[in-house]
Amino acid sequence: MSLTGRFWFRKTWTGRLVLLVEEERPRWFGRGAGKPRWRNAKLLDFAEPELRPLMMMEKHHRSGAGSAQVRTLRPVPAVSEGRAANG
């Protein structure tokens, strides 16, 4: 069973967020290609190379959140057109 790299999130009725991953299940008696199915992710799934983009998104998101600064909007003094042209 190998992961395809597709993932999705769902919310349980208690409000928890669950990561779903898609995997290829082999067909019965090995006929044809595998059948894709969705299942809840396990801890070992995060070590798979197919979920690297998900881990990179998390790393990028956390690195940007730590350096975020709160900026206040300062009103820009209004310059009248006549005064700007003259001086």
N, C-alpha and C positions, 0 to 999 in steps of 0.2 A: 504494500500500500504506500503510494507516494503522494505527496502533496502537489497540488497544481499551482500554488501560489496565489490563488484567489481567496479572499477572506471577507467577512462581513460581521457586523455587530448586531446583536438583538438584545432587547430588554426583557427580563423576566417579569412576572406579575408582582414580584416583591421589589422591583426597581433595580436589580443588579444588571450590570452590563456584561454580556457574555460574547466572547470572540468565537466565531464559527470559521472553520477552515474547510476547504474542498479537497477531497482526496480521490484518487483513482482506485476503485476496488476491482480486483480481478473477477472476471465472469466465471460462472460455474463451468467446470471442465475446460477452462482456458480458451473458450471460443471468442474470437474477436478481441476488440480493444476493451479496456476496462470501463467500468461504469462509474461516472462521477457521483459522489454523495457528499452531503454536508454533515459535519459533526462538530461538537464542542472541542475547542482546542485544549491540548494538554500542555504541561510545562515544557516537555521535551520538544514540542513543535516549534518553539521559539529558536531552537538551535538549528533548525533546518535552513538550508540556503534559500529555499523558496519564500521564506518569510523575512528575508533581509530588508526588503523595502519597507515593511511595517516597522521593523526595529529602527531603521534610519529615520523614518518619520517621527518616531518617538524621541529619538536623540536630538533631532533638529528642533523639534518643538520645545523640549526642555532647555536647550542651550539658548534659544531666543527669549524664553520667559525669564531667565535669570538676569539678563542684562537689560531688560526693559526698564525704561525710566518714565516716570510720570511727568508729563509736560502740560503746563497750563497754557491756555490760549490767552495771549496778551492782545488787547485791542491795538490795532495799528492806527496811529494818528492820521486823520484824514487831511490830505493836502489838496487845497483848492487848485483847480486847473490854472486860474489866472496867476496865482502866486508862484506856481511851479514853473510857468513859462517865463516869468520875469526874473526869477531869482535863484 
